[in-house]
Amino acid sequence: MKTQRLVHDRHFYKIFAGLVLSLALQNLLTYSVSLADNLMIGAYSQNALSGISLCNQIQFLLQMMVVGVGEGVVVLGSQYWGRQQLEPIPHIIGSALRFGVGMAALLFLAALLFPSQILGLINNDPDVLAEGTAYLRIICFTYVIFALTNMLTASLRSIGIVHIGYIVTASTLYINIVLNSILIYGRLGFPEMGVRGAAVATLISRTVELMIILYYLKFRERQLNLTARKLIQIDTSYIRDYTKVSLPVLVTQAIWGLAQMIQTGILGNMEGSADVVAANSIAVLVFQIISVVGYGAASAAAIMTGKRVGEGDLEKIKQSSRTFQLIFLGLGLITGALIFAASKPVLLLYPKLTPGAAILTTQFTALLAVTTIGTCYQMASDNGMIRAGGDTKFPMWNNMIFMFGICLPLAALSAFVWKCSPVVVFFWLKADQLLKCPIICWRVNSYKWIKKVTRDA
C-alpha cells in the first residue's frame, strides 16, 4: 500500500484550523492594542508617534526574549503532552519563569535608570527623544507583568489550551482604547497627558491581563493544576533539561529583538529620520495586523508537531510537514496580496503625516507585501516545525548568519556609505525573509530536525 504524502484526515485539519483561528485572534488583538496606541498617538503628534515607536523596539526585544522562554516550554511541554506525561510540565514552567522574570527585571532597571541614553542609541532627533523618554519612564513598569502573563499563557499553549490567550488580550484592547482616549487627550476631567497617558493606559491594561490569567489558573484550569508552590518548589534537575532546549531558542529570539533595534537605529540615523521612523512604524504595524494568520499557523504547527514527535510516529510527522509547507505558501501569497492592497488606504488613518512620511509608508508597505511571502513560509517552517521538533540550534545559527552576516551590514552600508534611498535600506533590512527560504526548505525536508527532548518515563 502506497504511503500518502499529504494528510487526508479531516480531524487533523479541524484541530489545526481551530488552533490557527484562536492564535490568530490572539495575535490580532495583541497588535490591535499597538494599533490603538499608534492611531491615537499618530493623531496627536507625529513626534509622539515616532517616540513611542522607539520605545516599542525595547518592548519588542523583551517580547522576543519572553517568546524564547515560552517556546522552550512549548517544545518540551508539547512532547510530554504527546506522551501523555503531564507531571514534568509544572517543573519546566517553573524553570522558565526563573529565566523570564529575571530578564524582564534587568530590562526594567535599565529602562528606568537610563531611558534617554538607551533611546539615544537608535535616534538622533531631540524632539522625538523627548517624547520617547517620557513614555519609557512609565511603560518600563509593565515589563515584568508582561513577562509573567505571556509565559503562563505559553505554558497553557503547550497542552493545547489557547482560548485564554485571546480572552486576556481582548480585555487589554478594550481597556487600553478607553483609557487612551481619556488620558492622551485629557477627557472627562483628566489632564492631557500625551504619550505619558498612553503609557499609563498600557500599564493598567497589562495589570488586568495578569489578574485574568492568574484567576484562570487558580479556578478554571484542571490539567496542570498550577499553584505558586508548584512553580517555586520545582525539581531543579529540570532546569538542565529546559536550558538545553530553550537556550538556543532564547538566543535566537534575543538576536532577532536586538536586530530590530539595530534596524530602527539605522533608519533613525538617516537623513530625515522623523519621516523614516514614522513610516517604518506604520508599515510594520500593517504587516503585523495582516500577517496574524501566518503567525497563528506557525504556532499551531508547533503545537501539533511537538505532540506528534512525542507520540513517535515518523510517517505522520512527514505527512504533516509536507502539508504544513503547502499551507504556509498559500497563506504567504494571500497575506502579501492583502498587505499590498492596504499600502495606500492606510494613509487615511494618519492625517498628521508629512508628505514625505506618507510616500515612504506606501513604499515600505508595498515592499513588505513581497517579503511576507517568504516570512509565512520560512518563519513558520523554522519556528513551527524545526524548533518544535526538537532542533533548536539550527534556527539560532541560521538567523544569526543571515541577519548579522548579510542583511544588517548591507543595510548599514546602503544607508551611511552608499547613501541609498530609505527604500533600498529598508529592502536590505527585510531581505533575509526571502534569502532564508531555500535553506529552510532543505532543512525541513531532510527531517534531521526530529529529535526527542523528553525523558523516558
C-alpha positions as CSV (number, residue, x, y, z in Angstrom):
1,M,0.0,0.0,0.0
2,K,1.4,3.4,-1.1
3,T,2.0,5.9,1.7
4,Q,0.1,9.1,1.4
5,R,2.3,12.2,1.0
6,L,-0.2,14.6,2.5
7,V,-2.6,14.4,5.4
8,H,-6.1,13.4,4.4
9,D,-7.6,13.2,7.9
10,R,-10.4,15.8,8.4
11,H,-9.8,15.7,12.2
12,F,-6.2,16.9,11.6
13,Y,-7.4,19.9,9.6
14,K,-10.2,20.6,12.1
15,I,-7.8,20.8,15.0
16,F,-5.3,22.8,13.0
17,A,-7.9,25.3,11.9
18,G,-9.2,25.7,15.5
19,L,-5.7,26.4,16.8
20,V,-4.9,28.8,13.9
21,L,-8.1,30.8,14.4
22,S,-7.6,31.1,18.2
23,L,-3.9,32.0,17.9
24,A,-4.5,34.4,15.0
25,L,-7.3,36.1,17.0
26,Q,-4.9,36.5,20.0
27,N,-2.2,37.9,17.7
28,L,-4.8,40.2,16.1
29,L,-5.9,41.5,19.4
30,T,-2.3,42.0,20.6
31,Y,-1.4,44.0,17.6
32,S,-4.7,45.9,17.8
33,V,-3.5,47.2,21.2
34,S,-0.4,48.6,19.4
35,L,-2.6,49.9,16.5
36,A,-4.9,51.7,19.0
37,D,-1.8,53.4,20.6
38,N,-0.5,54.1,17.1
39,L,-3.6,55.7,15.7
40,M,-4.4,57.8,18.8
41,I,-0.9,59.0,19.3
42,G,-0.5,59.5,15.5
43,A,-3.5,61.8,15.5
44,Y,-2.0,63.6,18.5
45,S,1.6,64.3,17.1
46,Q,4.0,62.7,14.6
47,N,6.9,63.2,17.0
48,A,4.9,61.4,19.7
49,L,4.3,58.5,17.3
50,S,8.0,58.3,16.4
51,G,9.0,58.5,20.1
52,I,6.7,55.6,21.0
53,S,8.0,53.6,18.1
54,L,11.5,53.9,19.6
55,C,10.3,52.5,22.9
56,N,8.4,49.7,21.1
57,Q,11.8,48.4,20.0
58,I,12.7,47.8,23.6
59,Q,9.3,46.2,24.1
60,F,9.9,44.1,21.0
61,L,13.3,42.9,22.4
62,L,11.5,41.9,25.7
63,Q,8.8,40.3,23.7
64,M,11.3,38.2,21.7
65,M,13.1,37.1,24.8
66,V,9.8,36.2,26.5
67,V,8.7,34.3,23.4
68,G,12.1,32.4,23.5
69,V,11.5,31.5,27.2
70,G,7.9,30.4,26.4
71,E,8.8,28.5,23.3
72,G,11.2,26.3,25.3
73,V,8.1,25.3,27.4
74,V,6.1,24.6,24.2
75,V,8.8,22.4,22.8
76,L,9.3,20.3,25.9
77,G,5.7,20.6,27.1
78,S,4.0,19.6,23.8
79,Q,6.3,16.5,23.5
80,Y,5.4,15.4,27.1
81,W,1.8,16.1,26.2
82,G,2.1,13.8,23.2
83,R,3.5,11.1,25.5
84,Q,0.6,11.7,28.0
85,Q,3.1,12.7,30.7
86,L,1.9,15.9,32.4
87,E,3.8,15.6,35.7
88,P,7.1,17.2,34.4
89,I,5.4,20.2,32.8
90,P,5.0,22.3,36.1
91,H,8.7,21.8,36.8
92,I,9.5,23.0,33.2
93,I,7.2,26.1,33.7
94,G,8.9,26.9,37.0
95,S,12.3,26.8,35.3
96,A,11.1,29.1,32.6
97,L,9.7,31.6,35.0
98,R,13.0,32.0,36.7
99,F,14.7,32.9,33.4
100,G,11.9,35.1,32.0
101,V,11.2,37.2,35.2
102,G,15.0,37.7,35.7
103,M,15.5,39.1,32.2
104,A,12.4,41.3,32.4
105,A,13.6,42.7,35.7
106,L,17.0,43.6,34.3
107,L,15.5,45.3,31.3
108,F,13.1,47.2,33.6
109,L,16.0,48.5,35.6
110,A,18.0,49.6,32.5
111,A,15.0,51.4,31.0
112,L,14.1,53.1,34.4
113,L,17.6,54.3,35.1
114,F,18.9,55.2,31.6
115,P,15.9,55.9,29.4
116,S,17.3,58.8,27.3
117,Q,20.7,57.1,26.9
118,I,19.1,53.9,25.6
119,L,16.8,55.7,23.1
120,G,19.7,58.0,22.1
121,L,21.4,54.9,20.6
122,I,18.7,54.5,18.0
123,N,17.6,58.0,17.2
124,N,19.2,61.5,17.0
125,D,16.1,63.8,16.8
126,P,15.8,65.7,20.1
127,D,12.0,66.2,19.8
128,V,11.4,62.5,19.2
129,L,13.8,61.6,22.0
130,A,11.9,63.8,24.5
131,E,8.6,62.1,23.7
132,G,10.2,58.6,23.8
133,T,11.8,59.2,27.2
134,A,8.6,60.4,28.8
135,Y,6.9,57.3,27.5
136,L,9.6,54.9,28.5
137,R,9.8,56.1,32.2
138,I,6.3,54.7,32.7
139,I,6.0,51.8,30.2
140,C,9.0,50.1,31.7
141,F,6.9,49.2,34.8
142,T,4.9,46.8,32.5
143,Y,7.9,44.6,31.6
144,V,7.8,42.1,34.5
145,I,4.0,42.0,34.3
146,F,4.1,41.3,30.6
147,A,6.7,38.6,31.0
148,L,4.7,36.7,33.6
149,T,1.4,36.9,31.6
150,N,3.0,35.7,28.4
151,M,5.0,32.9,29.9
152,L,2.0,31.5,31.7
153,T,-0.1,31.7,28.5
154,A,2.6,29.9,26.6
155,S,2.7,27.2,29.2
156,L,-1.0,26.5,28.7
157,R,-0.5,26.6,24.9
158,S,1.9,23.7,25.3
159,I,-1.0,21.4,26.2
160,G,-3.4,22.8,23.6
161,I,-5.2,25.4,25.7
162,V,-5.2,28.5,23.5
163,H,-8.6,30.3,24.1
164,I,-7.5,32.0,27.3
165,G,-4.9,34.0,25.3
166,Y,-7.4,35.9,23.2
167,I,-9.7,36.4,26.2
168,V,-6.9,38.0,28.1
169,T,-5.8,40.1,25.1
170,A,-9.3,41.3,24.3
171,S,-9.6,42.8,27.8
172,T,-6.4,44.7,27.2
173,L,-7.6,46.1,24.0
174,Y,-10.9,47.4,25.3
175,I,-9.4,48.9,28.5
176,N,-6.5,50.4,26.5
177,I,-8.7,52.1,23.9
178,V,-10.9,53.7,26.6
179,L,-8.0,54.8,28.8
180,N,-6.1,56.1,25.8
181,S,-9.0,58.3,24.7
182,I,-9.3,59.7,28.2
183,L,-5.6,60.1,29.2
184,I,-3.9,61.1,26.0
185,Y,-6.3,64.0,25.2
186,G,-7.5,64.9,28.7
187,R,-11.1,64.0,28.7
188,L,-13.7,63.5,31.5
189,G,-11.9,66.0,33.7
190,F,-8.4,64.2,33.4
191,P,-5.4,66.3,32.4
192,E,-4.0,66.0,28.9
193,M,-1.0,63.6,29.3
194,G,0.0,62.8,25.7
195,V,2.5,59.9,25.5
196,R,2.5,59.6,29.3
197,G,-1.2,59.0,29.1
198,A,-0.7,56.2,26.6
199,A,1.9,54.6,28.9
200,V,-0.4,54.7,31.9
201,A,-3.2,53.2,29.9
202,T,-1.0,50.3,28.8
203,L,0.3,49.7,32.4
204,I,-3.3,49.4,33.7
205,S,-4.2,47.1,30.9
206,R,-1.2,44.8,31.4
207,T,-2.1,44.5,35.1
208,V,-5.6,43.4,34.3
209,E,-4.2,40.8,31.9
210,L,-2.1,39.2,34.6
211,M,-5.0,39.2,37.0
212,I,-7.2,37.3,34.5
213,I,-4.6,34.7,33.7
214,L,-4.0,34.1,37.5
215,Y,-7.7,33.8,38.1
216,Y,-8.0,31.2,35.2
217,L,-5.1,29.1,36.6
218,K,-6.5,29.1,40.1
219,F,-10.2,28.4,39.4
220,R,-10.6,27.1,35.9
221,E,-7.5,25.1,34.7
222,R,-7.7,21.4,35.7
223,Q,-5.0,19.5,33.7
224,L,-1.8,21.0,35.2
225,N,-3.3,22.4,38.5
226,L,-0.6,25.0,38.8
227,T,-0.1,26.7,42.1
228,A,2.6,29.1,43.4
229,R,4.1,26.3,45.4
230,K,4.4,24.0,42.4
231,L,6.2,26.7,40.4
232,I,8.6,27.7,43.2
233,Q,9.3,24.3,44.7
234,I,10.4,22.5,41.5
235,D,12.7,19.6,40.8
236,T,15.8,21.6,39.8
237,S,17.1,18.8,37.6
238,Y,14.5,20.0,35.0
239,I,16.3,23.3,34.8
240,R,19.1,21.5,33.0
241,D,16.6,19.9,30.5
242,Y,14.9,23.2,30.0
243,T,18.1,25.1,29.5
244,K,19.4,22.6,26.9
245,V,16.3,23.1,24.8
246,S,15.5,26.7,25.5
247,L,18.8,28.4,25.5
248,P,19.2,28.3,21.6
249,V,15.6,29.5,21.3
250,L,16.3,32.3,23.7
251,V,19.5,33.3,21.9
252,T,17.6,33.3,18.6
253,Q,14.8,35.5,19.9
254,A,17.2,37.9,21.6
255,I,19.2,38.1,18.3
256,W,16.0,38.9,16.5
257,G,15.0,41.6,19.1
258,L,18.4,43.1,19.0
259,A,18.4,43.1,15.2
260,Q,15.1,45.0,15.2
261,M,16.6,47.7,17.5
262,I,19.6,48.0,15.2
263,Q,17.3,48.2,12.2
264,T,15.5,51.1,13.8
265,G,18.8,52.6,14.8
266,I,19.9,52.5,11.1
267,L,16.7,54.1,9.9
268,G,16.6,56.6,12.8
269,N,20.0,58.0,12.0
270,M,19.4,58.6,8.3
271,E,18.7,62.0,6.9
272,G,15.0,62.9,7.5
273,S,14.8,60.3,10.3
274,A,11.5,61.5,11.7
275,D,9.7,60.7,8.4
276,V,11.6,57.4,8.0
277,V,10.9,56.2,11.6
278,A,7.2,57.1,11.4
279,A,6.8,55.3,8.0
280,N,8.6,52.2,9.4
281,S,6.3,52.2,12.4
282,I,3.1,52.3,10.3
283,A,4.3,49.8,7.6
284,V,5.4,47.2,10.2
285,L,2.2,47.5,12.1
286,V,0.2,47.0,8.9
287,F,2.3,43.9,8.3
288,Q,1.8,42.6,11.8
289,I,-2.0,43.1,11.7
290,I,-2.5,41.3,8.4
291,S,0.0,38.5,8.9
292,V,-1.6,37.3,12.1
293,V,-3.0,34.1,10.4
294,G,0.5,33.2,9.2
295,Y,1.9,33.6,12.7
296,G,-1.1,31.7,14.1
297,A,-0.4,28.9,11.6
298,A,3.3,28.7,12.8
299,S,2.3,28.4,16.4
300,A,-0.4,25.8,15.7
301,A,2.1,23.8,13.6
302,A,4.5,24.0,16.6
303,I,1.9,22.5,19.0
304,M,0.9,19.7,16.6
305,T,4.4,18.9,15.5
306,G,5.7,18.7,19.1
307,K,2.8,16.4,20.0
308,R,3.5,14.1,17.1
309,V,7.2,13.9,17.9
310,G,6.2,13.0,21.4
311,E,3.9,10.2,20.0
312,G,6.8,8.9,17.9
313,D,5.1,8.3,14.6
314,L,7.7,9.3,12.0
315,E,5.5,8.8,8.9
316,K,2.7,11.0,10.4
317,I,5.3,13.7,11.1
318,K,6.5,13.7,7.5
319,Q,2.9,13.9,6.2
320,S,2.0,16.8,8.4
321,S,5.3,18.5,7.5
322,R,4.6,18.4,3.8
323,T,1.0,19.5,4.4
324,F,2.1,22.4,6.5
325,Q,4.6,23.7,3.9
326,L,1.8,24.0,1.3
327,I,-0.5,25.8,3.7
328,F,2.3,28.2,4.7
329,L,3.0,29.1,1.0
330,G,-0.7,29.6,0.3
331,L,-1.0,31.9,3.4
332,G,2.0,33.8,2.2
333,L,0.5,34.7,-1.1
334,I,-2.8,35.7,0.4
335,T,-1.1,37.8,3.1
336,G,1.1,39.5,0.6
337,A,-1.8,40.5,-1.6
338,L,-3.7,41.9,1.4
339,I,-0.7,44.0,2.5
340,F,-0.2,45.4,-0.9
341,A,-3.9,46.3,-1.1
342,A,-3.6,48.2,2.2
343,S,-0.5,50.2,1.3
344,K,-2.4,53.3,0.2
345,P,-5.7,53.2,2.2
346,V,-3.7,53.0,5.5
347,L,-2.7,56.6,5.0
348,L,-6.3,57.8,5.6
349,L,-5.8,56.7,9.2
350,Y,-2.8,59.1,9.7
351,P,-3.8,62.6,8.7
352,K,-0.9,64.2,10.6
353,L,1.8,62.5,8.5
354,T,4.1,64.7,6.4
355,P,4.0,64.1,2.6
356,G,7.5,62.6,2.8
357,A,6.4,60.1,5.5
358,A,3.2,59.2,3.6
359,I,5.2,58.3,0.5
360,L,7.7,56.2,2.4
361,T,4.9,54.5,4.2
362,T,3.3,53.4,0.9
363,Q,6.7,52.2,-0.4
364,F,7.7,50.3,2.8
365,T,4.3,48.6,2.9
366,A,4.4,47.5,-0.7
367,L,7.9,46.0,-0.2
368,L,6.6,44.1,2.9
369,A,3.9,42.7,0.7
370,V,6.6,40.8,-1.2
371,T,8.9,39.7,1.7
372,T,5.9,38.4,3.7
373,I,5.6,35.5,1.2
374,G,9.0,34.3,2.4
375,T,8.1,35.1,6.0
376,C,5.0,33.0,6.0
377,Y,6.9,30.0,4.6
378,Q,10.3,30.1,6.2
379,M,9.4,31.6,9.6
380,A,6.5,29.1,10.1
381,S,8.6,26.1,8.9
382,D,11.5,27.2,11.1
383,N,9.6,28.1,14.3
384,G,6.6,26.0,13.7
385,M,8.2,22.6,12.8
386,I,12.0,22.6,13.1
387,R,12.1,24.2,16.5
388,A,9.1,22.3,17.9
389,G,10.6,19.0,16.5
390,G,13.4,19.4,19.0
391,D,16.1,21.1,16.8
392,T,16.6,24.5,18.4
393,K,20.2,25.1,17.4
394,F,19.7,25.3,13.6
395,P,17.3,28.3,13.8
396,M,19.8,30.1,16.1
397,W,22.7,29.8,13.7
398,N,20.6,30.3,10.6
399,N,19.1,33.6,11.9
400,M,22.4,34.8,13.2
401,I,24.2,34.3,9.9
402,F,21.6,35.9,7.7
403,M,20.8,38.9,9.9
404,F,24.2,39.8,11.2
405,G,26.3,38.4,8.4
406,I,24.3,39.7,5.4
407,C,21.3,42.0,5.9
408,L,22.4,44.4,8.7
409,P,25.9,45.0,7.1
410,L,24.4,45.7,3.7
411,A,21.7,47.9,5.1
412,A,24.3,50.0,7.1
413,L,26.5,50.3,4.0
414,S,23.5,51.4,1.9
415,A,22.5,54.0,4.5
416,F,25.8,55.5,5.5
417,V,28.4,54.7,2.8
418,W,26.5,54.4,-0.4
419,K,23.8,57.0,0.6
420,C,21.0,55.0,-0.9
421,S,17.3,55.9,-0.5
422,P,15.4,54.7,2.5
423,V,13.5,52.2,0.4
424,V,16.8,50.4,-0.6
425,V,17.9,50.4,3.0
426,F,14.5,49.0,4.1
427,F,14.7,46.3,1.5
428,W,18.1,45.0,2.8
429,L,16.7,45.1,6.4
430,K,13.9,42.7,5.3
431,A,15.7,40.7,2.6
432,D,16.5,37.8,4.9
433,Q,12.8,36.8,4.8
434,L,13.4,35.7,1.2
435,L,17.0,34.6,1.3
436,K,16.4,32.1,4.1
437,C,13.7,30.2,2.1
438,P,15.9,27.7,0.2
439,I,17.9,26.6,3.2
440,I,14.8,26.3,5.3
441,C,13.2,24.2,2.6
442,W,16.2,21.9,2.5
443,R,16.3,21.5,6.3
444,V,12.6,20.8,6.7
445,N,12.6,18.1,4.1
446,S,15.7,16.5,5.4
447,Y,13.8,15.5,8.6
448,K,17.1,15.8,10.6
449,W,15.3,18.2,12.9
450,I,13.2,15.4,14.5
451,K,14.7,15.0,18.0
452,K,13.1,13.6,21.2
453,V,13.9,16.0,24.0
454,T,11.8,14.4,26.8
455,R,13.0,12.0,29.4
456,D,11.9,8.3,29.4
457,A,9.1,7.6,31.8
